[in-house]
Every structure is written in C-alpha cells, then in structure tokens.
Amino acid sequence: MAKEIKKIGVMTSGGDAPGMNAAIRSVVRTCAYHNIECIGIYRGYDGVIEGDYKPMNARSVKGIINKGGTILKSARSDVFRTVEGRKKAYNNLSKAGIDALVTIGGDGTFTGALIFSKEFNFPVIGIPGTIDNDIYGTSHTLGFDTALNTVVEAIDKIRDTASSHNRLFFIEVMGRDAGHIALNTGVGAGAEEILIPEEDLGLDRLLESLKRSKQSGKTSSIVVVAEGDKIGKNVFELRDYVEEHMSYYDVRVSVLGHIQRGGSPSCFDRVLASRMGVKAVESLLKGKSNYMVGLLNNKMELTPLKQAIKGKSTINLELLRVSDIMTT
C-alpha cells in the first residue's frame, strides 16, 4: 500500500532551462491547493544531501513564472553517485519529513532519482527540463520552445549582416546528441543548410549544396550546425574546409552558446510547466512513482523513468523533408 503523502520536496538539477521556475511555481501551488506541504531543495542533489531545504507556500513563488533559470539553483552532484551520499540524502529527507520528490531536469537527474527511489522505496516523479528536447516520452521538454525563439531571433540578426557583406555564416547551436534545435530553427530562420548529428551530410555534399546556392543567385548563406554534428571536428574546421574549397565566400562563425539557455520563458513553456507541475504532484498523491510527466498528443501522460532514460527521442522526419524542400 502506498504511503500517504503529506510533504513533497521539489528540486532542479543539471543544466538550467527556461520554464523551470514556472514548474517550481506549479508544484508549490498545486501542493497548496491540495493542502500538502512543499519544501524547496536548493542546488539539486547536493542540496538533498546537505539538507539545504526551505518551506515554500503559494506566496513564495509569486513573480517567478516569467523568470529564466531556477530560483532553487542547480548543480551536478558527484557525491550523490555514491551509496554513502544517497544514504545521507535519505536520512535528511526523512528527518525533514519529506515523503516524495519532484525532480526537474534531464536524463542525469532522472537516473539519480530512479536509483534513489529503488534503493529506499522513495516516491519520485520527474519533470523534463532541458532545452535540447532529447528526452523520450514527451514531444516538448521545458525550455525547448524558448530556446528556439532565442536562436531564431539571433539568426535573423546575423542574416542582416550576412546579406550586407555577402558572407557565409556557420551558426552553431546547442545539441550535442540531438539536432532538434538546429532542425527547427534552421527551417524557421530559412537556413540554406542544416547540419545535425542524426544525418551525416558529408563535406562533399555540403560543398555541392553551397555551390548550388551560389549558382542560384544567392550572395549570402546561413548554415545552422548542431554542436554534435559529425561532419567536422568542430564548426571552425568546417569554416576552414569551405574557405579552402570556396575562396569566393567570406566565411564567419557564430557560436551562440549559453544565451540559448537564458531568458524569459515563452508562453508555451509557461503553460507546459504549469501543466507538468500539476500532473507531477497529483500523480504522487495517487500513489504513482518512478514516472516522468510528458506532453504527448497535447495530453499530459506518464512515462516510466527507466523508459524515459533509455529511450531515444527521434528527429521529426517530416520536418527533415521540409528542410530539404525549403533549401532547394
């Protein structure tokens, strides 16, 4: 029989993402709605281990739905990877009377939550928060939509410079293992080429594509590159290769980096975070554990944490075809 949940802890872990604060707000206010105590845990699993806890109520989270980052801070914990660290975490949670956890983060966060839950029979529910959108079991992770808007705005500005000087720009976006950001922003910003880890374009094909663009009358080009793309060792090697074989191009590189993680979350991410927070708390109250909440067919669904961790998000093949047609 599932134990009664009277106090829920909420934490953020791993890389920050826009919408995390909105998710924290949703968890806290859903707890208040159901007359459940809510405890904010600072600095991820390090905070769990060290007992860095603070009681939160509906007023604690006022004015944060529009803020990027996370008010609970975030960190990656090496200590939590040890049995001793997890034991100390459990003792501190028990001492504080915390009955369950809502963990907001990515696959590393979920892996830690799953191991901890199985070792100590401790209820956990995960909320996917990562701009890469590389978690199985949800069409959108928190922060993905905001990151897309940030990147498209940046590319639009870079295109102004590219067209003014007849330049070719390689724009590197985040996505070490997944090309969701690159593919969506490349289509949305009208890029001439999109390079993603899932599709090995190859250097020769890249050159042919750029030559066709030049022959069609284009005087400037934008190539969006996911940081995990396998064509070259890095985006600067791509630049050197193109300069060597296409000397008529003035080639520039722009690495957008961590600006993609920051900023006020989009309306979509705020609404998604609110829905996920409600689903997470109410799932725990129904006795559910070791699940991740996700958006599937515009409904809040539960995916086992093990499946969310081991499953692989897939690239949108229709969007890939659209990108091919649009770059004709």
C-alpha positions as CSV (number, residue, x, y, z in Angstrom):
1,M,0.0,0.0,0.0
2,A,1.4,3.4,-1.0
3,K,2.2,5.6,2.0
4,E,0.2,8.8,2.4
5,I,2.0,11.9,1.0
6,K,1.9,14.9,3.3
7,K,5.1,16.7,2.3
8,I,6.7,17.0,-1.1
9,G,10.1,18.2,-2.0
10,V,10.9,20.0,-5.3
11,M,14.3,20.4,-6.8
12,T,16.1,21.3,-10.1
13,S,19.2,19.6,-11.3
14,G,21.6,19.5,-14.2
15,G,21.6,22.3,-16.8
16,D,19.1,25.1,-16.3
17,A,16.3,25.7,-18.8
18,P,13.7,28.5,-19.2
19,G,10.4,27.3,-17.6
20,M,12.0,25.7,-14.6
21,N,10.7,28.5,-12.3
22,A,7.3,28.1,-13.8
23,A,7.4,24.4,-13.0
24,I,8.5,25.1,-9.4
25,R,5.7,27.6,-9.0
26,S,3.2,25.0,-10.3
27,V,4.4,22.3,-8.0
28,V,4.3,24.6,-4.9
29,R,0.8,26.0,-5.7
30,T,-0.6,22.5,-6.6
31,C,0.6,21.3,-3.2
32,A,-1.1,24.4,-1.6
33,Y,-4.3,23.6,-3.4
34,H,-4.3,20.0,-2.0
35,N,-3.2,21.2,1.5
36,I,0.2,19.4,1.1
37,E,3.4,20.9,2.5
38,C,6.0,21.8,-0.1
39,I,9.8,22.0,0.5
40,G,12.1,23.7,-1.9
41,I,15.5,21.9,-2.2
42,Y,18.4,24.1,-3.2
43,R,21.3,23.1,-5.5
44,G,19.9,19.8,-6.8
45,Y,21.1,16.6,-5.3
46,D,23.9,18.3,-3.4
47,G,21.1,20.2,-1.5
48,V,19.3,17.0,-0.9
49,I,22.4,15.5,0.7
50,E,23.3,18.6,2.8
51,G,19.7,19.3,3.9
52,D,19.5,22.7,2.1
53,Y,15.7,22.9,2.4
54,K,13.3,25.7,2.7
55,P,9.5,25.5,3.2
56,M,7.5,27.1,0.4
57,N,4.0,28.3,0.0
58,A,1.9,30.0,-2.7
59,R,3.4,33.4,-1.9
60,S,7.0,32.0,-2.1
61,V,6.7,31.7,-5.8
62,K,5.0,34.9,-6.8
63,G,6.5,36.8,-9.7
64,I,8.7,33.9,-10.9
65,I,6.7,32.5,-13.8
66,N,8.3,34.9,-16.2
67,K,11.9,34.4,-15.0
68,G,14.5,32.2,-16.7
69,G,16.9,30.0,-14.8
70,T,15.9,28.5,-11.5
71,I,15.4,30.1,-8.1
72,L,16.3,26.8,-6.4
73,K,19.7,26.8,-8.2
74,S,21.0,23.8,-10.0
75,A,24.1,21.6,-9.8
76,R,25.5,18.3,-10.8
77,S,26.4,16.1,-7.8
78,D,29.3,13.6,-7.8
79,V,28.6,12.7,-4.1
80,F,25.0,11.6,-5.0
81,R,26.6,9.0,-7.3
82,T,27.9,7.2,-4.2
83,V,25.9,4.9,-1.9
84,E,27.0,6.9,1.1
85,G,25.8,10.1,-0.5
86,R,22.4,8.7,-1.3
87,K,22.1,7.3,2.2
88,K,22.8,10.7,3.7
89,A,20.2,12.2,1.4
90,Y,17.6,9.7,2.5
91,N,18.3,10.4,6.2
92,N,18.0,14.1,5.7
93,L,14.8,13.8,3.7
94,S,13.4,11.5,6.4
95,K,14.5,13.9,9.2
96,A,12.7,16.7,7.4
97,G,9.5,14.6,7.0
98,I,9.6,14.8,3.2
99,D,7.6,11.9,1.7
100,A,8.2,12.3,-2.0
101,L,10.3,14.2,-4.6
102,V,9.5,16.1,-7.8
103,T,12.8,16.3,-9.7
104,I,13.1,18.8,-12.6
105,G,15.9,18.1,-15.1
106,G,17.2,15.8,-17.8
107,D,18.3,12.2,-18.1
108,G,21.1,12.5,-15.5
109,T,18.6,13.9,-13.0
110,F,16.1,11.1,-13.7
111,T,18.8,8.4,-13.5
112,G,19.7,9.6,-10.0
113,A,16.0,9.8,-9.0
114,L,15.4,6.2,-10.2
115,I,18.4,4.7,-8.4
116,F,17.5,6.6,-5.2
117,S,13.8,5.5,-5.4
118,K,14.7,1.9,-5.8
119,E,17.3,1.9,-3.0
120,F,15.0,3.5,-0.4
121,N,11.5,2.9,-1.8
122,F,11.1,6.7,-2.0
123,P,8.4,8.1,-4.3
124,V,9.7,10.3,-7.2
125,I,8.2,12.0,-10.3
126,G,10.3,13.7,-12.9
127,I,9.6,16.8,-15.0
128,P,11.7,17.1,-18.1
129,G,13.6,20.4,-18.2
130,T,16.3,20.7,-20.9
131,I,16.5,22.9,-24.0
132,D,17.8,20.0,-26.1
133,N,14.4,18.3,-26.2
134,D,16.2,15.0,-26.1
135,I,14.1,13.1,-23.6
136,Y,11.9,10.2,-24.6
137,G,8.3,10.3,-23.6
138,T,7.4,14.0,-24.4
139,S,7.1,16.0,-27.6
140,H,8.5,19.0,-25.7
141,T,10.8,19.5,-22.8
142,L,10.7,22.6,-20.7
143,G,12.9,25.3,-22.3
144,F,12.9,23.9,-25.8
145,D,10.4,26.3,-27.2
146,T,12.1,29.3,-25.6
147,A,15.5,28.3,-26.9
148,L,14.0,28.0,-30.4
149,N,12.7,31.6,-30.2
150,T,16.0,32.8,-28.9
151,V,18.0,31.1,-31.7
152,V,15.7,32.3,-34.5
153,E,15.9,35.9,-33.3
154,A,19.7,35.6,-33.2
155,I,19.9,34.1,-36.7
156,D,17.6,36.8,-38.1
157,K,20.0,39.4,-36.9
158,I,23.0,37.5,-38.2
159,R,21.3,37.2,-41.6
160,D,21.2,41.1,-41.8
161,T,25.0,41.1,-41.5
162,A,25.4,38.2,-43.9
163,S,23.4,39.8,-46.7
164,S,25.1,43.1,-46.2
165,H,28.5,41.7,-46.7
166,N,27.9,38.7,-49.0
167,R,29.0,36.3,-46.2
168,L,28.5,32.7,-45.4
169,F,27.8,32.2,-41.7
170,F,28.1,28.9,-39.8
171,I,25.9,29.3,-36.7
172,E,26.5,26.7,-34.0
173,V,23.6,25.9,-31.7
174,M,23.3,23.5,-28.8
175,G,22.5,19.9,-29.4
176,R,25.4,17.5,-28.6
177,D,23.4,14.4,-29.2
178,A,20.3,15.6,-30.8
179,G,19.5,18.1,-33.6
180,H,16.1,19.3,-32.6
181,I,17.2,22.9,-32.0
182,A,19.2,23.0,-35.3
183,L,16.5,21.5,-37.4
184,N,13.6,23.6,-36.1
185,T,15.5,26.9,-36.1
186,G,17.1,26.2,-39.5
187,V,13.6,25.7,-41.0
188,G,12.2,28.7,-39.1
189,A,15.0,31.0,-40.0
190,G,15.3,29.9,-43.6
191,A,18.8,28.5,-43.4
192,E,20.4,27.2,-46.6
193,E,21.8,24.1,-44.8
194,I,21.1,22.4,-41.5
195,L,23.7,20.0,-40.0
196,I,22.6,17.6,-37.3
197,P,24.1,14.5,-35.6
198,E,21.2,12.3,-36.9
199,E,22.0,13.0,-40.6
200,D,25.6,12.8,-41.8
201,L,25.6,15.3,-44.7
202,G,29.2,14.8,-45.5
203,L,31.7,17.5,-46.6
204,D,31.3,16.9,-50.3
205,R,27.6,17.2,-50.2
206,L,27.8,20.3,-48.1
207,L,30.1,21.9,-50.7
208,E,27.7,20.9,-53.5
209,S,24.8,22.4,-51.7
210,L,26.6,25.7,-51.1
211,K,27.6,25.7,-54.8
212,R,24.0,25.3,-55.9
213,S,23.0,28.2,-53.6
214,K,25.7,30.3,-55.1
215,Q,24.7,29.4,-58.7
216,S,21.0,30.1,-58.0
217,G,22.0,33.7,-57.3
218,K,22.3,33.7,-53.5
219,T,25.0,36.1,-52.4
220,S,24.9,35.1,-48.7
221,S,24.1,31.9,-46.9
222,I,23.3,30.7,-43.4
223,V,24.3,27.2,-42.2
224,V,22.9,26.1,-38.8
225,V,25.1,23.5,-37.1
226,A,24.2,21.4,-34.1
227,E,27.3,21.2,-31.8
228,G,27.2,17.4,-32.0
229,D,27.2,17.3,-35.8
230,K,29.7,14.7,-37.1
231,I,30.9,16.2,-40.3
232,G,33.9,18.0,-38.9
233,K,35.7,18.0,-35.5
234,N,34.1,21.4,-34.9
235,V,32.4,24.3,-36.6
236,F,35.7,26.1,-37.1
237,E,37.1,23.1,-39.0
238,L,34.0,23.4,-41.3
239,R,34.8,27.0,-41.9
240,D,38.4,26.2,-42.8
241,Y,37.3,23.5,-45.2
242,V,34.8,25.7,-47.0
243,E,37.3,28.6,-47.2
244,E,39.8,26.2,-48.8
245,H,37.4,25.0,-51.4
246,M,35.2,28.0,-52.0
247,S,37.5,31.0,-51.8
248,Y,34.8,33.4,-53.1
249,Y,33.0,33.0,-49.8
250,D,33.8,35.3,-46.9
251,V,33.1,32.8,-44.1
252,R,32.2,33.6,-40.5
253,V,31.4,31.5,-37.4
254,S,29.0,32.4,-34.7
255,V,28.7,30.1,-31.6
256,L,25.5,31.1,-29.8
257,G,26.4,29.1,-26.6
258,H,24.7,29.7,-23.4
259,I,22.4,32.6,-24.5
260,Q,20.2,29.7,-25.7
261,R,19.5,28.7,-22.1
262,G,18.7,32.0,-20.7
263,G,15.8,34.5,-21.0
264,S,12.2,34.7,-20.1
265,P,10.3,31.6,-20.9
266,S,7.8,31.7,-23.8
267,C,4.1,31.4,-23.2
268,F,4.2,27.8,-24.5
269,D,6.9,26.9,-21.9
270,R,5.0,28.7,-19.1
271,V,1.8,26.8,-19.9
272,L,3.7,23.5,-20.3
273,A,5.4,23.9,-17.0
274,S,2.2,24.7,-15.2
275,R,0.5,21.6,-16.6
276,M,3.5,19.4,-15.8
277,G,3.7,20.6,-12.2
278,V,0.0,19.8,-11.6
279,K,0.4,16.4,-13.2
280,A,3.5,15.6,-11.1
281,V,2.0,16.4,-7.7
282,E,-1.3,14.8,-8.4
283,S,0.4,11.6,-9.7
284,L,2.3,11.4,-6.4
285,L,-0.9,11.8,-4.5
286,K,-2.4,9.0,-6.5
287,G,0.5,6.7,-5.4
288,K,2.4,6.9,-8.7
289,S,6.2,6.8,-8.6
290,N,9.2,6.4,-10.9
291,Y,7.4,8.2,-13.7
292,M,8.2,11.2,-15.8
293,V,5.4,13.6,-16.9
294,G,5.4,14.5,-20.6
295,L,3.4,16.1,-23.4
296,L,2.1,13.5,-25.9
297,N,-0.6,14.4,-28.4
298,N,-1.3,17.5,-26.3
299,K,-2.1,15.5,-23.2
300,M,-0.2,15.1,-20.0
301,E,1.0,11.5,-19.9
302,L,3.3,9.4,-17.7
303,T,6.3,7.5,-19.0
304,P,8.3,5.2,-16.7
305,L,11.6,6.9,-15.7
306,K,13.6,3.9,-16.9
307,Q,12.0,4.2,-20.3
308,A,12.5,8.0,-20.4
309,I,16.2,7.5,-19.6
310,K,16.9,4.6,-22.0
311,G,14.5,5.6,-24.8
312,K,15.8,7.8,-27.6
313,S,14.0,10.9,-28.9
314,T,13.7,10.8,-32.6
315,I,14.1,13.6,-35.1
316,N,11.0,14.8,-37.0
317,L,11.3,13.1,-40.4
318,E,8.6,15.2,-41.9
319,L,10.5,18.4,-40.8
320,L,13.7,17.0,-42.2
321,R,12.0,16.6,-45.6
322,V,10.5,20.1,-45.3
323,S,14.0,21.4,-44.7
324,D,15.3,19.6,-47.9
325,I,12.5,21.2,-50.0
326,M,13.0,24.6,-48.5
327,T,16.7,24.7,-49.3
328,T,16.1,24.0,-52.9
